[in-house]
Amino acid sequence: MVRPYAIKGRKRKKNKERYDKEEDEEENVGFVEEEEEGEKEGIQKKLKAGATESDEEKAEEAAQELSGIPVNLNEQQINDKNSPGVIFILEKASLEVAKVGKSYQLLNSEDHANFLRKNNRNPADYRPDISHQAILNILDSPLNKAGKLRALYVRTEKNVLFEIKPHVRIPRTFKRFAGIMLQLLQKLSISAVGKREKLMRVIKNPVTQYLPVNSRKIGFSHSSEKLVDMHDYVATLDKDATLVFVVGAMAHGKIENDFVEDFISISGYPLSAAYCITRITNALERKNKIL
């Protein structure tokens, strides 16, 4: 009996697939042998260099430590580092971490209103967005880009003091900012991407120990009886002295510090921390002819 052509064709196809498979396996064997030889050469190089498994573990740990936030350092910030400049201190910042559900979060009035009410707290007092806007206004100002900002200190409502370097690139969105603050308050420091430099770190109180001796400390409050034009006020200040501006980063209330030498008001209306900082930086930029 003659076998049908369809069966013959199918059998030939199977044989062809078997032959192709055998050729692929032979080629793969060649690749595996090359990879094994490459691994052997790599191991021999490591042994010659004295590398061990513990060294590899340390390298992995170091790589994890180097993950952080980016920097934005220009030549003017490097060259003007030792000249008199400006220091900002943000007081009573609402930056508090708490365990909400199964995770730790930075408390804010929008996302944690029910949690705050259950714990007998006023949600209106938890405004970390005020600190976010104030920090962005300081770091984004031409004053900072011209190298005049020496340091930025933030003290929370719970009296936690931390420093932010002038060349830090703070996240623009509040969600990412909240993640950075959460990491900072838990790990106490944040390093630069690819470097060991600590761009943000929790430091010991009081803040006065980090201020220069010849600094002029100025506080801002709407309740102050001394109402001034910021441009005229800045023009009278000594050019050789480091200016320290203390601004409140809270929704309500006023700052009260013993080290502040002069409390002034720069508007007949209550101003947000971000807009107050804008007026300060604009006046200083005009004085120093920074465009």
Buried (B, 14 or more C-beta within 10 A) or exposed (E): EEEEEEEEEEEEEEEEEEEEEEEEEEEEEEEEEEEEEEEEEEEEEBEEEEEEEEEEEEEEEEEEEBEBBEBBBEEBBEEBEEEBBBBBBBBBBBBBBBEBEEEEBBBBBEBBBEBBEEEEBEBEBBBBBBBBBBBBBBBBBBBBBBBBBBBBBBBBBEEBBBBBBBBBBBBEEBEEBBBBBBBBBEEBBBBBEEEEBBBBBBBEEEBEEBBBEEBBBBBBBBEBEEEBEBBEBBEEBEEEEBBBBBBBBBBEEBBEBEBBEBBBBBBEEEBBBBBBBBBBBBBBBBBBEBE
